[in-house]
Amino acid sequence: MGVWVPSRFVLPRRIAHLDMDAYFASVELLRYPELRGQPVVIGGRKRSAASDSQGFQRLRNYAGRGVVTTATYEARAFGVRSGMGLMKAAVLAPDAILLPGDYETYSRISRTFKAAVAEIAPQLEDRGIDEIFLDLTEVLGETRELAQRIKDAVKQATGLSSSIGVTPNKLLSKIASELQKPDGLTILGMEDLPTRIWPLACSVINGIGPKATVKLEALQIRTIGELAQMEPAFLIEHFGKSYGAWLHEAAHGRDDRPLTLLREPKSISRESTFERDLHPKQDREELTRILVTMCERLAQDLARKGYLARSVGIKVRFEDFSTLTRDLSFQVPIGDSPALIDAARASLKRVTLDRKLRLLGIRAGSLVVEQEYRLQAAEASRVAEPGLFANLDL
């Protein structure tokens, strides 16, 4: 006769996705509170000389090839979207305020809000400068109260609002955090799929991009609910075995992916798209300044994150949009700005610079943790040293 052993009680998953509201723009409003309630666009590289009585540039005065990084909700109401060309945005919202990005400040505040959240929910997956996933399954507290506590911690630490979605998995939480922006708090269970998720467009699912959306619409599939009604065999026939099966699972809100709690970067890069095409000879001084600045900032990135690089590469995009890269590898990893500058210049010497440039970038790759490397190097040096009595004839 067998012995009955009680099974371990498994808590239902509570996965949260927290997304900062119009993050870059919101940070700028902390700096310029007088712009609250106005359409504000973040983008471009520097402020133009043409400005209004308050010293702000209006989007109507912009000329160049920059793109919108983000915009306040007041600007979005005019149709301005991230990734849109600033010239196109100027047609939609000519009176919007245009501010250049301050990415070092955005990174600093990003670290601040993540540290505040980690005090409450340490099981955290970093998804970028303005969003994180959290596993709240084993965190004490009622779900809504806990989610509000996290939002309050972010607000207190940064002065910024955030939106959070809590569901049984990452796929649904990503959708839920968008449903009540800005300053939203949305909690959904699997029972809420028919009323809250299925009426939405297929494109709100992270993983269904523009090409898949067009193909789905050609098959008369526009909402997640319509996608959920499709047989797996039909989706596999039109989208392939792997993606077709995933579409079926996603439409039914099924996603068992765990959080990636530690994600070591493979590389860190910096790049700059120029307001105008720059000539390698005629604009040599400006190109040199840009390259040096990028190397200095890349060195700061490496130092802040505690890495050294065994390879350094440059990226060049010409006026005809053709792009090429060149890389150098090092036996001894580097991380300081002079070494990065030397490596970048050595890589550029392998490029035929006979055309104007529209973009220049530098990448630190094959990263190693600096502290671990220093310890290993010190240990190797100690082992390699001859003993104290090595030269004595005993």
C-alpha positions in Angstrom: 0.0 0.0 0.0 1.4 3.4 -1.0 2.0 6.3 1.3 0.1 9.4 0.6 2.4 12.5 0.5 0.7 15.9 0.4 1.7 17.9 -2.6 3.5 21.2 -2.1 1.1 24.1 -2.5 1.9 26.2 -5.5 1.1 29.9 -5.4 -0.6 31.3 -8.5 1.9 33.4 -10.5 1.7 37.2 -10.1 3.9 38.8 -12.8 4.0 42.6 -13.1 5.1 44.8 -15.9 6.0 48.4 -14.9 6.4 51.0 -17.6 7.3 54.6 -16.9 4.9 57.1 -18.5 6.3 59.0 -21.5 9.6 58.6 -19.7 12.1 61.0 -21.3 9.5 63.7 -21.7 8.4 63.3 -18.1 12.0 63.7 -16.9 12.2 66.9 -18.9 9.0 68.2 -17.2 10.7 67.8 -13.9 13.4 70.2 -15.2 10.8 72.5 -16.9 7.6 72.3 -14.9 6.2 75.3 -16.7 5.8 73.0 -19.8 3.3 70.7 -18.0 0.1 70.4 -20.0 1.8 71.4 -23.3 2.8 69.3 -26.3 6.5 68.6 -25.8 8.7 66.4 -28.2 12.1 65.0 -27.3 14.5 64.5 -30.1 17.3 66.0 -32.1 20.8 66.7 -30.9 21.0 70.3 -29.9 18.9 73.3 -29.4 18.5 75.7 -32.3 19.2 79.4 -32.1 15.6 80.0 -33.2 13.6 80.0 -29.9 10.5 81.6 -28.4 10.3 84.2 -25.6 10.8 81.5 -23.0 14.0 80.2 -24.7 12.3 77.1 -26.1 12.5 75.9 -29.7 9.2 75.3 -31.5 8.9 72.2 -33.6 7.9 74.4 -36.6 11.5 75.8 -36.7 13.3 72.5 -36.8 15.2 71.5 -39.9 17.2 68.2 -40.1 16.9 64.5 -40.1 16.3 63.8 -36.4 13.6 61.5 -35.1 11.2 61.7 -32.2 12.5 59.9 -29.2 9.3 60.3 -27.2 6.6 62.9 -26.6 4.2 64.0 -24.0 0.6 62.7 -24.2 -0.5 66.2 -25.3 1.8 65.9 -28.3 0.7 62.3 -29.0 -2.8 63.6 -29.3 -1.7 65.3 -32.5 -0.4 62.0 -33.9 3.3 62.4 -32.9 4.9 59.0 -32.2 8.3 57.7 -31.2 10.5 57.0 -34.2 8.7 59.5 -36.4 10.9 62.0 -38.3 10.9 65.4 -36.6 10.1 67.1 -39.9 6.9 65.0 -40.2 6.1 65.7 -36.5 6.4 69.4 -37.2 3.6 69.2 -39.7 1.3 67.5 -37.2 2.2 69.7 -34.2 4.1 72.8 -35.3 3.6 74.6 -32.0 5.0 71.7 -29.9 8.1 72.4 -27.8 11.2 70.6 -29.0 13.8 69.6 -26.4 17.1 67.7 -27.0 17.6 64.4 -25.1 19.7 64.2 -21.9 20.5 60.5 -21.9 22.8 60.6 -18.9 20.1 62.1 -16.7 17.6 59.5 -18.1 20.0 56.7 -17.2 20.6 58.0 -13.7 16.9 58.3 -12.9 16.3 54.9 -14.4 18.7 53.3 -11.9 17.0 55.3 -9.1 13.5 54.0 -9.9 14.7 50.4 -10.3 16.5 50.5 -7.0 13.3 51.7 -5.3 11.2 48.9 -6.8 13.8 46.3 -5.9 13.4 47.2 -2.2 9.9 45.9 -2.5 10.1 43.2 -5.2 13.7 42.0 -5.7 12.8 39.5 -8.4 13.3 41.9 -11.2 14.0 41.6 -15.0 15.5 44.7 -16.5 13.9 45.4 -19.9 15.4 48.7 -20.7 15.7 52.2 -19.5 12.0 52.7 -18.7 10.5 49.3 -18.1 10.9 46.2 -15.9 9.1 42.9 -15.2 8.6 41.8 -11.6 7.7 38.5 -10.0 5.3 39.2 -7.2 4.3 35.6 -6.6 6.0 35.3 -3.2 5.9 38.9 -2.2 3.6 39.4 0.8 0.5 41.6 0.2 -2.7 41.8 -1.7 -2.1 42.3 -5.4 -3.7 45.8 -5.8 -2.2 47.2 -2.6 1.2 45.8 -3.5 1.1 47.2 -7.1 0.1 50.6 -5.7 2.9 50.5 -3.2 5.4 49.9 -6.0 4.0 52.8 -8.0 4.2 55.0 -4.9 7.8 54.1 -4.3 8.7 55.1 -7.9 6.9 58.4 -7.5 8.6 59.1 -4.2 12.0 58.3 -5.6 11.8 60.1 -8.9 8.7 62.4 -8.9 7.5 60.5 -12.0 4.4 58.4 -12.6 4.3 54.9 -13.9 1.8 52.3 -15.2 1.7 48.8 -14.0 -0.1 45.6 -15.1 -0.3 42.5 -13.0 -1.4 39.2 -14.6 -0.3 35.5 -14.5 2.4 36.0 -17.1 4.8 38.4 -18.9 2.8 38.5 -22.2 -0.4 39.6 -20.6 1.3 42.0 -18.1 3.0 43.8 -21.0 -0.4 44.4 -22.5 -2.1 45.3 -19.2 0.4 48.0 -18.3 -0.7 49.9 -21.5 -4.5 49.7 -20.9 -4.9 52.6 -18.5 -1.9 54.9 -19.3 -0.8 57.2 -17.9 -0.5 56.4 -14.1 -2.4 53.2 -14.6 -2.9 50.1 -12.5 -4.5 47.1 -14.2 -4.9 43.6 -12.7 -6.1 40.8 -15.0 -6.7 37.1 -14.7 -7.2 34.5 -17.4 -10.9 34.9 -16.9 -10.6 38.5 -18.2 -9.3 37.5 -21.7 -12.7 37.6 -23.5 -13.7 41.1 -22.2 -10.3 42.8 -21.8 -7.8 41.2 -24.2 -9.7 39.6 -27.1 -11.3 42.9 -28.4 -7.8 44.4 -28.8 -5.9 44.5 -32.1 -3.4 41.7 -32.7 -0.6 44.2 -32.9 -0.7 44.9 -29.2 0.8 41.5 -28.5 4.6 41.9 -28.1 5.9 39.7 -30.9 3.4 40.5 -33.6 5.1 43.1 -35.7 4.0 45.1 -38.7 4.7 42.4 -41.3 2.7 39.8 -39.3 -0.1 42.3 -38.7 -0.4 42.9 -42.5 -0.5 39.1 -43.1 -3.1 38.6 -40.4 -5.3 41.3 -41.8 -5.1 39.8 -45.3 -6.5 36.6 -43.6 -9.3 38.8 -42.1 -7.8 38.4 -38.6 -7.7 41.8 -36.9 -8.4 41.3 -33.2 -6.8 38.9 -30.7 -10.2 37.3 -30.3 -10.4 36.5 -34.0 -6.9 35.1 -33.8 -7.9 32.9 -30.8 -10.7 31.4 -32.9 -8.2 30.1 -35.6 -7.2 26.5 -35.5 -3.5 25.9 -34.8 -3.2 24.0 -38.1 -4.4 27.0 -40.0 -1.9 29.3 -38.3 0.9 26.8 -38.8 0.1 26.5 -42.5 0.3 30.3 -43.0 3.0 31.3 -40.5 5.2 28.2 -40.1 5.4 25.6 -37.3 7.1 27.6 -34.6 5.5 31.1 -35.1 2.1 29.7 -36.0 2.0 27.6 -32.8 3.1 30.6 -30.8 0.4 32.8 -32.3 -2.2 30.3 -31.1 -0.8 30.2 -27.5 -0.4 34.0 -27.4 -4.0 34.6 -28.4 -5.1 32.5 -25.5 -2.9 34.4 -23.1 -0.6 31.4 -22.4 3.0 32.2 -21.6 5.2 30.3 -19.1 8.4 32.2 -19.6 10.3 32.9 -16.4 11.9 36.2 -15.6 15.5 36.7 -16.7 16.8 38.0 -13.4 20.4 38.5 -14.6 21.2 39.4 -18.1 24.9 39.9 -18.9 25.3 42.3 -21.9 27.3 41.0 -24.9 28.2 44.5 -25.9 27.7 48.2 -25.1 27.6 50.7 -27.8 27.3 54.4 -28.6 26.4 56.0 -31.9 25.4 59.3 -33.3 23.3 60.2 -36.3 24.3 63.6 -37.7 21.9 66.5 -38.3 23.7 66.8 -41.7 26.0 64.6 -43.7 29.6 65.2 -42.6 32.6 65.1 -44.9 35.6 63.1 -43.6 38.0 65.9 -44.6 36.0 69.1 -44.6 34.3 68.2 -41.3 37.3 66.4 -39.7 37.3 68.5 -36.5 33.6 67.9 -35.9 33.9 64.2 -36.6 36.9 64.0 -34.3 35.0 65.7 -31.5 32.0 63.4 -31.9 34.2 60.3 -31.9 36.1 61.4 -28.8 32.9 62.3 -27.0 31.3 58.9 -27.8 34.5 57.1 -26.6 34.4 59.0 -23.3 30.8 58.2 -22.7 31.4 54.6 -23.7 34.2 54.4 -21.1 31.8 55.9 -18.5 29.2 53.2 -19.4 31.8 50.4 -19.0 33.0 51.8 -15.7 29.5 52.3 -14.3 28.5 48.7 -15.2 31.9 47.2 -14.2 33.1 45.8 -17.6 36.1 45.8 -19.8 36.1 45.0 -23.5 38.2 42.5 -25.4 37.0 43.9 -28.7 36.2 47.3 -30.0 34.4 48.1 -33.3 33.3 51.1 -35.2 30.2 51.5 -37.3 30.0 53.9 -40.3 26.9 54.8 -42.3 27.5 56.7 -45.5 25.2 59.3 -47.2 23.8 56.5 -49.4 22.8 54.5 -46.3 25.4 51.8 -46.9 26.8 50.7 -43.6 30.0 48.9 -42.7 31.8 47.8 -39.5 35.4 47.2 -38.5 36.6 45.4 -35.3 39.8 45.0 -33.4 40.4 42.3 -30.7 42.7 42.6 -27.7 44.4 40.0 -25.5 44.3 42.4 -22.6 40.8 43.9 -22.2 40.4 47.7 -22.2 37.9 50.2 -20.8 39.4 53.7 -20.5 38.7 56.4 -23.0 42.2 56.9 -24.4 42.4 53.2 -25.2 39.0 53.2 -26.8 39.9 56.3 -28.8 43.1 54.6 -30.1 41.1 51.5 -31.0 38.4 53.5 -32.8 41.0 55.4 -34.8 42.8 52.2 -35.7 39.6 50.7 -36.9 38.7 53.8 -39.0 42.0 53.5 -40.8 40.7 50.3 -42.3 37.8 52.2 -43.9 37.9 54.0 -47.2 36.5 57.4 -46.2 35.7 58.9 -49.6 32.1 59.8 -49.0 30.0 61.8 -46.6 28.9 60.2 -43.4 25.5 60.3 -41.7 26.2 58.1 -38.7 29.2 57.0 -36.6 29.2 54.5 -33.8 31.5 52.6 -31.5 30.9 49.3 -29.8 32.7 47.6 -26.9 32.3 43.8 -27.3 33.4 40.5 -25.8 32.8 42.0 -22.3 34.4 40.7 -19.2 33.6 41.7 -15.6 36.4 44.0 -14.6 36.6 42.9 -10.9 36.8 39.2 -11.9 39.4 39.9 -14.5 41.6 41.9 -12.1 41.4 39.1 -9.5 42.3 36.5 -12.1 45.1 38.5 -13.4 46.5 39.1 -9.9 46.2 35.4 -9.1 48.0 34.5 -12.4 50.7 37.0 -11.6 51.2 35.6 -8.1 51.4 32.0 -9.4 53.9 33.0 -12.0 56.3 34.8 -9.6 59.4 32.7 -8.7 59.6 31.6 -5.1 61.6 33.5 -2.5 64.3 30.8 -2.6 64.3 30.3 -6.4 67.8 31.8 -6.9 69.4 30.3 -3.9 71.7 27.3 -4.2 70.4 25.1 -1.5 
